[in-house]
Each structure stands twice: as structure tokens, then as C-alpha cells.
Amino acid sequence: MGATLYDFSAAFGDGDPGVPPRRELRANPAGAARICNHRSYGVAMQGNVRFGVAVHILVMLALAGEPQNSARIAESVDTNPVVIRRLLGLLQRAGLVRGRTGPGGGFRLARPAQAITLDQVFRAVEDEGPAPSRHRANRKCPIARNVSTVLAAVGERAERAFLATLARQSLADAVGQVRKAAGAELA
């Protein structure tokens, strides 16, 4: 049983493994969703966008068979190579990819696609799980004092179920699904 995959419109990159800069979380102006703000490059990625792009990158590396540089990956993802290098740095730290600089350098999977599960990818690139974040509330209100606890318990159960679903799908499963969906376009 496979998890639903995200829309992967692109993914391939340059030989610089790079070290990702510090990521900062802040509330958006409406105070709802959290945003990963890559201030040093002026690039913002919301929520699970990093996860979708990371899976895209890994599927691309699995299909390529040869090292891919961040510029090529960025072209596929339709983003800046700096964004790709940051994600590759996180994936490298998690032991999912290896990078080499110089001629013929680039990134490749650190282990076979069937040995990488999507929960490992999610944990490598996401700061927080899919559970609702706690919000700042009026501590004098009995509802405010307790709603966060209720939501936290529900969120923890949902997060465990989400990660368990991802754990049952390997990168090889995702590669097969992408290959089937793309058909002759990948030939």
C-alpha cells in the first residue's frame, strides 16, 4: 500500500555538497501556517514543500544513475540552485545522499532506493511534523489553557499515523510510481 505522492515537477543539481544555512521559523502575517524563511537568500518554502522537493530530488538521483549537480536539479524543480543545495545538505546529513565536488562531481544516493523510506526523507528536511503547532493563547481563559493540550494529543496521533504511512513506502516505490506515470517521457 503506497502513500499519495506530492507533485514533483523537477529535481537535479551541481557538485557542491554545501552546508545548509540555519533555518528560521516564524508565523506568517495571518498567524496561521508556519513558513521556513531562508532569509539569507530571500527564498521561502512553506510547510511540506521541502518534503516534496526532497522526494523529487531523490527520485531524480535514483533515475539518473550518475551524479547530478544542483543546477540541473534546480532546473527540474524550477527553483534556485541554492535552495537545492540547502536541501541536499540536509539529505546528506541524514545519510541519504553523497556529494562530491569538482569535475564529474555532483550528488548521488548514499544507499539503494529500496533502503530509503519516505519517513526518513521527511525527518531529514522538516523542522516540525504535520501536527498542529501550539499557538499563543490567553492563559486566563479556561478554553485557551486546555485547547492546546487537546490539539497536541490529536496531532501526535495524526503525526504517528502520517509517519507510519511514509515508513511503509520506500523511495524505490516512489521511483516506480513516477516511472509509471511519466511513461515514455522518461525513456
PyMOL CGO cylinders between C-alpha atoms (Angstrom):
from pymol import cmd
from pymol.cgo import CYLINDER

trace = [
    CYLINDER, 0.00, 0.00, 0.00, 1.64, 3.24, -1.10, 0.3, 1, 1, 1, 1, 1, 1,
    CYLINDER, 1.64, 3.24, -1.10, 1.26, 6.76, 0.19, 0.3, 1, 1, 1, 1, 1, 1,
    CYLINDER, 1.26, 6.76, 0.19, -0.01, 9.51, -2.07, 0.3, 1, 1, 1, 1, 1, 1,
    CYLINDER, -0.01, 9.51, -2.07, 2.92, 11.32, -3.61, 0.3, 1, 1, 1, 1, 1, 1,
    CYLINDER, 2.92, 11.32, -3.61, 3.27, 15.04, -3.96, 0.3, 1, 1, 1, 1, 1, 1,
    CYLINDER, 3.27, 15.04, -3.96, 3.53, 16.91, -7.27, 0.3, 1, 1, 1, 1, 1, 1,
    CYLINDER, 3.53, 16.91, -7.27, 7.16, 16.56, -8.34, 0.3, 1, 1, 1, 1, 1, 1,
    CYLINDER, 7.16, 16.56, -8.34, 7.70, 18.94, -11.24, 0.3, 1, 1, 1, 1, 1, 1,
    CYLINDER, 7.70, 18.94, -11.24, 11.51, 18.89, -11.20, 0.3, 1, 1, 1, 1, 1, 1,
    CYLINDER, 11.51, 18.89, -11.20, 14.79, 17.83, -9.48, 0.3, 1, 1, 1, 1, 1, 1,
    CYLINDER, 14.79, 17.83, -9.48, 18.60, 17.64, -10.32, 0.3, 1, 1, 1, 1, 1, 1,
    CYLINDER, 18.60, 17.64, -10.32, 21.83, 19.80, -9.10, 0.3, 1, 1, 1, 1, 1, 1,
    CYLINDER, 21.83, 19.80, -9.10, 25.67, 20.91, -9.02, 0.3, 1, 1, 1, 1, 1, 1,
    CYLINDER, 25.67, 20.91, -9.02, 28.72, 19.26, -7.50, 0.3, 1, 1, 1, 1, 1, 1,
    CYLINDER, 28.72, 19.26, -7.50, 28.84, 21.44, -4.34, 0.3, 1, 1, 1, 1, 1, 1,
    CYLINDER, 28.84, 21.44, -4.34, 27.52, 19.44, -1.37, 0.3, 1, 1, 1, 1, 1, 1,
    CYLINDER, 27.52, 19.44, -1.37, 27.16, 22.70, 0.55, 0.3, 1, 1, 1, 1, 1, 1,
    CYLINDER, 27.16, 22.70, 0.55, 26.18, 23.15, 4.14, 0.3, 1, 1, 1, 1, 1, 1,
    CYLINDER, 26.18, 23.15, 4.14, 22.67, 24.47, 4.60, 0.3, 1, 1, 1, 1, 1, 1,
    CYLINDER, 22.67, 24.47, 4.60, 22.39, 27.76, 6.45, 0.3, 1, 1, 1, 1, 1, 1,
    CYLINDER, 22.39, 27.76, 6.45, 20.38, 27.99, 9.64, 0.3, 1, 1, 1, 1, 1, 1,
    CYLINDER, 20.38, 27.99, 9.64, 16.64, 27.77, 9.04, 0.3, 1, 1, 1, 1, 1, 1,
    CYLINDER, 16.64, 27.77, 9.04, 14.31, 30.07, 10.95, 0.3, 1, 1, 1, 1, 1, 1,
    CYLINDER, 14.31, 30.07, 10.95, 10.63, 29.50, 11.63, 0.3, 1, 1, 1, 1, 1, 1,
    CYLINDER, 10.63, 29.50, 11.63, 8.19, 32.36, 12.07, 0.3, 1, 1, 1, 1, 1, 1,
    CYLINDER, 8.19, 32.36, 12.07, 4.45, 32.89, 11.85, 0.3, 1, 1, 1, 1, 1, 1,
    CYLINDER, 4.45, 32.89, 11.85, 3.02, 34.31, 8.64, 0.3, 1, 1, 1, 1, 1, 1,
    CYLINDER, 3.02, 34.31, 8.64, 1.16, 37.66, 8.78, 0.3, 1, 1, 1, 1, 1, 1,
    CYLINDER, 1.16, 37.66, 8.78, -2.18, 35.89, 9.27, 0.3, 1, 1, 1, 1, 1, 1,
    CYLINDER, -2.18, 35.89, 9.27, -0.63, 33.87, 12.10, 0.3, 1, 1, 1, 1, 1, 1,
    CYLINDER, -0.63, 33.87, 12.10, -1.77, 30.58, 10.56, 0.3, 1, 1, 1, 1, 1, 1,
    CYLINDER, -1.77, 30.58, 10.56, 0.78, 28.43, 8.74, 0.3, 1, 1, 1, 1, 1, 1,
    CYLINDER, 0.78, 28.43, 8.74, 4.44, 28.37, 9.62, 0.3, 1, 1, 1, 1, 1, 1,
    CYLINDER, 4.44, 28.37, 9.62, 6.97, 29.33, 6.98, 0.3, 1, 1, 1, 1, 1, 1,
    CYLINDER, 6.97, 29.33, 6.98, 10.57, 28.26, 6.59, 0.3, 1, 1, 1, 1, 1, 1,
    CYLINDER, 10.57, 28.26, 6.59, 12.21, 31.55, 5.75, 0.3, 1, 1, 1, 1, 1, 1,
    CYLINDER, 12.21, 31.55, 5.75, 15.58, 31.22, 4.08, 0.3, 1, 1, 1, 1, 1, 1,
    CYLINDER, 15.58, 31.22, 4.08, 16.43, 34.88, 4.76, 0.3, 1, 1, 1, 1, 1, 1,
    CYLINDER, 16.43, 34.88, 4.76, 20.00, 34.78, 3.54, 0.3, 1, 1, 1, 1, 1, 1,
    CYLINDER, 20.00, 34.78, 3.54, 18.74, 34.02, 0.02, 0.3, 1, 1, 1, 1, 1, 1,
    CYLINDER, 18.74, 34.02, 0.02, 15.27, 35.55, 0.19, 0.3, 1, 1, 1, 1, 1, 1,
    CYLINDER, 15.27, 35.55, 0.19, 13.65, 32.17, -0.53, 0.3, 1, 1, 1, 1, 1, 1,
    CYLINDER, 13.65, 32.17, -0.53, 10.68, 30.97, 1.50, 0.3, 1, 1, 1, 1, 1, 1,
    CYLINDER, 10.68, 30.97, 1.50, 9.28, 27.43, 1.45, 0.3, 1, 1, 1, 1, 1, 1,
    CYLINDER, 9.28, 27.43, 1.45, 6.03, 26.65, 3.20, 0.3, 1, 1, 1, 1, 1, 1,
    CYLINDER, 6.03, 26.65, 3.20, 5.25, 23.56, 5.19, 0.3, 1, 1, 1, 1, 1, 1,
    CYLINDER, 5.25, 23.56, 5.19, 5.78, 20.26, 3.47, 0.3, 1, 1, 1, 1, 1, 1,
    CYLINDER, 5.78, 20.26, 3.47, 7.10, 21.85, 0.26, 0.3, 1, 1, 1, 1, 1, 1,
    CYLINDER, 7.10, 21.85, 0.26, 10.61, 20.89, 1.38, 0.3, 1, 1, 1, 1, 1, 1,
    CYLINDER, 10.61, 20.89, 1.38, 9.49, 17.28, 1.69, 0.3, 1, 1, 1, 1, 1, 1,
    CYLINDER, 9.49, 17.28, 1.69, 8.02, 17.21, -1.82, 0.3, 1, 1, 1, 1, 1, 1,
    CYLINDER, 8.02, 17.21, -1.82, 11.13, 18.80, -3.31, 0.3, 1, 1, 1, 1, 1, 1,
    CYLINDER, 11.13, 18.80, -3.31, 13.37, 16.42, -1.35, 0.3, 1, 1, 1, 1, 1, 1,
    CYLINDER, 13.37, 16.42, -1.35, 11.50, 13.39, -2.70, 0.3, 1, 1, 1, 1, 1, 1,
    CYLINDER, 11.50, 13.39, -2.70, 11.72, 14.91, -6.19, 0.3, 1, 1, 1, 1, 1, 1,
    CYLINDER, 11.72, 14.91, -6.19, 15.49, 15.26, -5.79, 0.3, 1, 1, 1, 1, 1, 1,
    CYLINDER, 15.49, 15.26, -5.79, 15.89, 11.69, -4.56, 0.3, 1, 1, 1, 1, 1, 1,
    CYLINDER, 15.89, 11.69, -4.56, 13.70, 10.24, -7.33, 0.3, 1, 1, 1, 1, 1, 1,
    CYLINDER, 13.70, 10.24, -7.33, 15.77, 12.15, -9.86, 0.3, 1, 1, 1, 1, 1, 1,
    CYLINDER, 15.77, 12.15, -9.86, 19.02, 10.84, -8.36, 0.3, 1, 1, 1, 1, 1, 1,
    CYLINDER, 19.02, 10.84, -8.36, 17.64, 7.29, -8.35, 0.3, 1, 1, 1, 1, 1, 1,
    CYLINDER, 17.64, 7.29, -8.35, 16.65, 7.52, -12.02, 0.3, 1, 1, 1, 1, 1, 1,
    CYLINDER, 16.65, 7.52, -12.02, 19.78, 9.34, -13.21, 0.3, 1, 1, 1, 1, 1, 1,
    CYLINDER, 19.78, 9.34, -13.21, 22.32, 6.63, -12.45, 0.3, 1, 1, 1, 1, 1, 1,
    CYLINDER, 22.32, 6.63, -12.45, 25.10, 9.24, -12.40, 0.3, 1, 1, 1, 1, 1, 1,
    CYLINDER, 25.10, 9.24, -12.40, 25.90, 12.18, -10.12, 0.3, 1, 1, 1, 1, 1, 1,
    CYLINDER, 25.90, 12.18, -10.12, 23.71, 15.23, -10.64, 0.3, 1, 1, 1, 1, 1, 1,
    CYLINDER, 23.71, 15.23, -10.64, 24.66, 18.82, -9.85, 0.3, 1, 1, 1, 1, 1, 1,
    CYLINDER, 24.66, 18.82, -9.85, 22.45, 21.35, -8.05, 0.3, 1, 1, 1, 1, 1, 1,
    CYLINDER, 22.45, 21.35, -8.05, 21.99, 23.49, -11.19, 0.3, 1, 1, 1, 1, 1, 1,
    CYLINDER, 21.99, 23.49, -11.19, 20.48, 20.57, -13.08, 0.3, 1, 1, 1, 1, 1, 1,
    CYLINDER, 20.48, 20.57, -13.08, 18.28, 19.59, -10.15, 0.3, 1, 1, 1, 1, 1, 1,
    CYLINDER, 18.28, 19.59, -10.15, 17.19, 23.20, -9.69, 0.3, 1, 1, 1, 1, 1, 1,
    CYLINDER, 17.19, 23.20, -9.69, 16.21, 23.37, -13.36, 0.3, 1, 1, 1, 1, 1, 1,
    CYLINDER, 16.21, 23.37, -13.36, 13.95, 20.37, -12.89, 0.3, 1, 1, 1, 1, 1, 1,
    CYLINDER, 13.95, 20.37, -12.89, 12.43, 21.75, -9.68, 0.3, 1, 1, 1, 1, 1, 1,
    CYLINDER, 12.43, 21.75, -9.68, 12.21, 25.24, -11.19, 0.3, 1, 1, 1, 1, 1, 1,
    CYLINDER, 12.21, 25.24, -11.19, 13.97, 26.92, -8.30, 0.3, 1, 1, 1, 1, 1, 1,
    CYLINDER, 13.97, 26.92, -8.30, 17.33, 28.43, -7.38, 0.3, 1, 1, 1, 1, 1, 1,
    CYLINDER, 17.33, 28.43, -7.38, 20.31, 26.03, -7.04, 0.3, 1, 1, 1, 1, 1, 1,
    CYLINDER, 20.31, 26.03, -7.04, 20.95, 27.49, -3.57, 0.3, 1, 1, 1, 1, 1, 1,
    CYLINDER, 20.95, 27.49, -3.57, 17.61, 26.09, -2.40, 0.3, 1, 1, 1, 1, 1, 1,
    CYLINDER, 17.61, 26.09, -2.40, 18.55, 22.70, -3.80, 0.3, 1, 1, 1, 1, 1, 1,
    CYLINDER, 18.55, 22.70, -3.80, 21.99, 22.77, -2.15, 0.3, 1, 1, 1, 1, 1, 1,
    CYLINDER, 21.99, 22.77, -2.15, 20.37, 23.51, 1.22, 0.3, 1, 1, 1, 1, 1, 1,
    CYLINDER, 20.37, 23.51, 1.22, 18.07, 20.52, 0.88, 0.3, 1, 1, 1, 1, 1, 1,
    CYLINDER, 18.07, 20.52, 0.88, 20.92, 18.35, -0.37, 0.3, 1, 1, 1, 1, 1, 1,
    CYLINDER, 20.92, 18.35, -0.37, 22.91, 19.38, 2.70, 0.3, 1, 1, 1, 1, 1, 1,
    CYLINDER, 22.91, 19.38, 2.70, 20.08, 18.19, 4.95, 0.3, 1, 1, 1, 1, 1, 1,
    CYLINDER, 20.08, 18.19, 4.95, 19.73, 14.96, 2.98, 0.3, 1, 1, 1, 1, 1, 1,
    CYLINDER, 19.73, 14.96, 2.98, 23.48, 14.42, 3.16, 0.3, 1, 1, 1, 1, 1, 1,
    CYLINDER, 23.48, 14.42, 3.16, 23.49, 14.99, 6.92, 0.3, 1, 1, 1, 1, 1, 1,
    CYLINDER, 23.49, 14.99, 6.92, 20.79, 12.32, 7.21, 0.3, 1, 1, 1, 1, 1, 1,
    CYLINDER, 20.79, 12.32, 7.21, 22.92, 9.88, 5.20, 0.3, 1, 1, 1, 1, 1, 1,
    CYLINDER, 22.92, 9.88, 5.20, 20.53, 9.75, 2.23, 0.3, 1, 1, 1, 1, 1, 1,
    CYLINDER, 20.53, 9.75, 2.23, 22.82, 11.32, -0.41, 0.3, 1, 1, 1, 1, 1, 1,
    CYLINDER, 22.82, 11.32, -0.41, 26.55, 11.73, -1.00, 0.3, 1, 1, 1, 1, 1, 1,
    CYLINDER, 26.55, 11.73, -1.00, 28.13, 14.69, -2.71, 0.3, 1, 1, 1, 1, 1, 1,
    CYLINDER, 28.13, 14.69, -2.71, 31.46, 15.23, -4.45, 0.3, 1, 1, 1, 1, 1, 1,
    CYLINDER, 31.46, 15.23, -4.45, 32.88, 18.48, -5.78, 0.3, 1, 1, 1, 1, 1, 1,
    CYLINDER, 32.88, 18.48, -5.78, 34.90, 19.05, -8.90, 0.3, 1, 1, 1, 1, 1, 1,
    CYLINDER, 34.90, 19.05, -8.90, 34.72, 17.65, -12.44, 0.3, 1, 1, 1, 1, 1, 1,
    CYLINDER, 34.72, 17.65, -12.44, 32.35, 14.71, -12.57, 0.3, 1, 1, 1, 1, 1, 1,
    CYLINDER, 32.35, 14.71, -12.57, 31.10, 15.68, -9.13, 0.3, 1, 1, 1, 1, 1, 1,
    CYLINDER, 31.10, 15.68, -9.13, 27.56, 16.01, -8.00, 0.3, 1, 1, 1, 1, 1, 1,
    CYLINDER, 27.56, 16.01, -8.00, 25.15, 14.13, -5.82, 0.3, 1, 1, 1, 1, 1, 1,
    CYLINDER, 25.15, 14.13, -5.82, 24.01, 10.55, -5.79, 0.3, 1, 1, 1, 1, 1, 1,
    CYLINDER, 24.01, 10.55, -5.79, 22.04, 8.34, -3.43, 0.3, 1, 1, 1, 1, 1, 1,
    CYLINDER, 22.04, 8.34, -3.43, 24.06, 7.17, -0.43, 0.3, 1, 1, 1, 1, 1, 1,
    CYLINDER, 24.06, 7.17, -0.43, 22.25, 3.82, -0.43, 0.3, 1, 1, 1, 1, 1, 1,
    CYLINDER, 22.25, 3.82, -0.43, 19.84, 1.91, -2.67, 0.3, 1, 1, 1, 1, 1, 1,
    CYLINDER, 19.84, 1.91, -2.67, 16.40, 3.48, -3.19, 0.3, 1, 1, 1, 1, 1, 1,
    CYLINDER, 16.40, 3.48, -3.19, 14.68, 0.47, -1.61, 0.3, 1, 1, 1, 1, 1, 1,
    CYLINDER, 14.68, 0.47, -1.61, 16.66, 1.15, 1.60, 0.3, 1, 1, 1, 1, 1, 1,
    CYLINDER, 16.66, 1.15, 1.60, 15.31, 4.72, 1.91, 0.3, 1, 1, 1, 1, 1, 1,
    CYLINDER, 15.31, 4.72, 1.91, 11.81, 5.24, 3.30, 0.3, 1, 1, 1, 1, 1, 1,
    CYLINDER, 11.81, 5.24, 3.30, 9.80, 8.40, 2.87, 0.3, 1, 1, 1, 1, 1, 1,
    CYLINDER, 9.80, 8.40, 2.87, 9.59, 8.98, 6.63, 0.3, 1, 1, 1, 1, 1, 1,
    CYLINDER, 9.59, 8.98, 6.63, 13.41, 9.20, 6.66, 0.3, 1, 1, 1, 1, 1, 1,
    CYLINDER, 13.41, 9.20, 6.66, 13.20, 11.86, 3.96, 0.3, 1, 1, 1, 1, 1, 1,
    CYLINDER, 13.20, 11.86, 3.96, 10.51, 13.79, 5.86, 0.3, 1, 1, 1, 1, 1, 1,
    CYLINDER, 10.51, 13.79, 5.86, 12.52, 13.74, 9.09, 0.3, 1, 1, 1, 1, 1, 1,
    CYLINDER, 12.52, 13.74, 9.09, 15.66, 14.87, 7.26, 0.3, 1, 1, 1, 1, 1, 1,
    CYLINDER, 15.66, 14.87, 7.26, 14.13, 18.06, 5.82, 0.3, 1, 1, 1, 1, 1, 1,
    CYLINDER, 14.13, 18.06, 5.82, 11.23, 19.13, 8.03, 0.3, 1, 1, 1, 1, 1, 1,
    CYLINDER, 11.23, 19.13, 8.03, 11.66, 21.07, 11.26, 0.3, 1, 1, 1, 1, 1, 1,
    CYLINDER, 11.66, 21.07, 11.26, 8.27, 20.08, 12.60, 0.3, 1, 1, 1, 1, 1, 1,
    CYLINDER, 8.27, 20.08, 12.60, 5.88, 17.27, 11.96, 0.3, 1, 1, 1, 1, 1, 1,
    CYLINDER, 5.88, 17.27, 11.96, 2.48, 17.63, 10.37, 0.3, 1, 1, 1, 1, 1, 1,
    CYLINDER, 2.48, 17.63, 10.37, 0.73, 18.02, 13.74, 0.3, 1, 1, 1, 1, 1, 1,
    CYLINDER, 0.73, 18.02, 13.74, -0.83, 21.41, 14.56, 0.3, 1, 1, 1, 1, 1, 1,
    CYLINDER, -0.83, 21.41, 14.56, 1.56, 23.86, 16.20, 0.3, 1, 1, 1, 1, 1, 1,
    CYLINDER, 1.56, 23.86, 16.20, 0.71, 25.33, 19.55, 0.3, 1, 1, 1, 1, 1, 1,
    CYLINDER, 0.71, 25.33, 19.55, -0.49, 28.89, 19.42, 0.3, 1, 1, 1, 1, 1, 1,
    CYLINDER, -0.49, 28.89, 19.42, -0.10, 31.68, 21.89, 0.3, 1, 1, 1, 1, 1, 1,
    CYLINDER, -0.10, 31.68, 21.89, -3.28, 31.98, 23.94, 0.3, 1, 1, 1, 1, 1, 1,
    CYLINDER, -3.28, 31.98, 23.94, -4.79, 33.90, 26.83, 0.3, 1, 1, 1, 1, 1, 1,
    CYLINDER, -4.79, 33.90, 26.83, -3.77, 31.89, 29.91, 0.3, 1, 1, 1, 1, 1, 1,
    CYLINDER, -3.77, 31.89, 29.91, -6.70, 33.38, 31.88, 0.3, 1, 1, 1, 1, 1, 1,
    CYLINDER, -6.70, 33.38, 31.88, -9.20, 31.64, 29.60, 0.3, 1, 1, 1, 1, 1, 1,
    CYLINDER, -9.20, 31.64, 29.60, -10.07, 28.02, 30.52, 0.3, 1, 1, 1, 1, 1, 1,
    CYLINDER, -10.07, 28.02, 30.52, -10.57, 27.18, 26.84, 0.3, 1, 1, 1, 1, 1, 1,
    CYLINDER, -10.57, 27.18, 26.84, -7.22, 28.65, 25.85, 0.3, 1, 1, 1, 1, 1, 1,
    CYLINDER, -7.22, 28.65, 25.85, -5.43, 26.82, 28.68, 0.3, 1, 1, 1, 1, 1, 1,
    CYLINDER, -5.43, 26.82, 28.68, -6.78, 23.47, 27.51, 0.3, 1, 1, 1, 1, 1, 1,
    CYLINDER, -6.78, 23.47, 27.51, -7.36, 23.53, 23.75, 0.3, 1, 1, 1, 1, 1, 1,
    CYLINDER, -7.36, 23.53, 23.75, -3.63, 23.28, 23.01, 0.3, 1, 1, 1, 1, 1, 1,
    CYLINDER, -3.63, 23.28, 23.01, -3.38, 20.10, 25.10, 0.3, 1, 1, 1, 1, 1, 1,
    CYLINDER, -3.38, 20.10, 25.10, -6.34, 18.57, 23.26, 0.3, 1, 1, 1, 1, 1, 1,
    CYLINDER, -6.34, 18.57, 23.26, -4.92, 19.52, 19.85, 0.3, 1, 1, 1, 1, 1, 1,
    CYLINDER, -4.92, 19.52, 19.85, -1.46, 18.27, 20.83, 0.3, 1, 1, 1, 1, 1, 1,
    CYLINDER, -1.46, 18.27, 20.83, -2.83, 14.81, 21.65, 0.3, 1, 1, 1, 1, 1, 1,
    CYLINDER, -2.83, 14.81, 21.65, -4.80, 14.64, 18.39, 0.3, 1, 1, 1, 1, 1, 1,
    CYLINDER, -4.80, 14.64, 18.39, -1.83, 15.99, 16.46, 0.3, 1, 1, 1, 1, 1, 1,
    CYLINDER, -1.83, 15.99, 16.46, 0.54, 13.44, 17.96, 0.3, 1, 1, 1, 1, 1, 1,
    CYLINDER, 0.54, 13.44, 17.96, -1.74, 10.58, 16.92, 0.3, 1, 1, 1, 1, 1, 1,
    CYLINDER, -1.74, 10.58, 16.92, -2.11, 12.05, 13.42, 0.3, 1, 1, 1, 1, 1, 1,
    CYLINDER, -2.11, 12.05, 13.42, 1.65, 12.54, 13.16, 0.3, 1, 1, 1, 1, 1, 1,
    CYLINDER, 1.65, 12.54, 13.16, 2.35, 8.94, 14.19, 0.3, 1, 1, 1, 1, 1, 1,
    CYLINDER, 2.35, 8.94, 14.19, -0.12, 7.71, 11.55, 0.3, 1, 1, 1, 1, 1, 1,
    CYLINDER, -0.12, 7.71, 11.55, 1.38, 10.03, 8.90, 0.3, 1, 1, 1, 1, 1, 1,
    CYLINDER, 1.38, 10.03, 8.90, 4.95, 8.90, 9.61, 0.3, 1, 1, 1, 1, 1, 1,
    CYLINDER, 4.95, 8.90, 9.61, 3.87, 5.24, 9.74, 0.3, 1, 1, 1, 1, 1, 1,
    CYLINDER, 3.87, 5.24, 9.74, 2.33, 5.64, 6.27, 0.3, 1, 1, 1, 1, 1, 1,
    CYLINDER, 2.33, 5.64, 6.27, 5.53, 7.20, 4.95, 0.3, 1, 1, 1, 1, 1, 1,
    CYLINDER, 5.53, 7.20, 4.95, 7.60, 4.43, 6.58, 0.3, 1, 1, 1, 1, 1, 1,
    CYLINDER, 7.60, 4.43, 6.58, 5.70, 1.85, 4.51, 0.3, 1, 1, 1, 1, 1, 1,
    CYLINDER, 5.70, 1.85, 4.51, 6.73, 3.48, 1.22, 0.3, 1, 1, 1, 1, 1, 1,
    CYLINDER, 6.73, 3.48, 1.22, 10.30, 3.35, 0.01, 0.3, 1, 1, 1, 1, 1, 1,
    CYLINDER, 10.30, 3.35, 0.01, 11.98, 5.69, -2.39, 0.3, 1, 1, 1, 1, 1, 1,
    CYLINDER, 11.98, 5.69, -2.39, 12.01, 2.75, -4.83, 0.3, 1, 1, 1, 1, 1, 1,
    CYLINDER, 12.01, 2.75, -4.83, 8.18, 2.67, -4.62, 0.3, 1, 1, 1, 1, 1, 1,
    CYLINDER, 8.18, 2.67, -4.62, 8.09, 6.40, -5.45, 0.3, 1, 1, 1, 1, 1, 1,
    CYLINDER, 8.09, 6.40, -5.45, 10.53, 5.90, -8.33, 0.3, 1, 1, 1, 1, 1, 1,
    CYLINDER, 10.53, 5.90, -8.33, 8.33, 3.13, -9.74, 0.3, 1, 1, 1, 1, 1, 1,
    CYLINDER, 8.33, 3.13, -9.74, 5.21, 5.30, -9.45, 0.3, 1, 1, 1, 1, 1, 1,
    CYLINDER, 5.21, 5.30, -9.45, 6.94, 8.25, -11.14, 0.3, 1, 1, 1, 1, 1, 1,
    CYLINDER, 6.94, 8.25, -11.14, 8.32, 5.97, -13.87, 0.3, 1, 1, 1, 1, 1, 1,
    CYLINDER, 8.32, 5.97, -13.87, 4.83, 4.53, -14.49, 0.3, 1, 1, 1, 1, 1, 1,
    CYLINDER, 4.83, 4.53, -14.49, 3.15, 7.96, -14.50, 0.3, 1, 1, 1, 1, 1, 1,
    CYLINDER, 3.15, 7.96, -14.50, 5.79, 9.52, -16.80, 0.3, 1, 1, 1, 1, 1, 1,
    CYLINDER, 5.79, 9.52, -16.80, 5.84, 6.55, -19.19, 0.3, 1, 1, 1, 1, 1, 1,
    CYLINDER, 5.84, 6.55, -19.19, 7.64, 7.28, -22.43, 0.3, 1, 1, 1, 1, 1, 1,
    CYLINDER, 7.64, 7.28, -22.43, 8.69, 10.75, -21.21, 0.3, 1, 1, 1, 1, 1, 1,
    CYLINDER, 8.69, 10.75, -21.21, 11.43, 9.13, -19.10, 0.3, 1, 1, 1, 1, 1, 1,
    CYLINDER, 11.43, 9.13, -19.10, 12.72, 6.93, -21.92, 0.3, 1, 1, 1, 1, 1, 1,
]
cmd.load_cgo(trace, "trace")
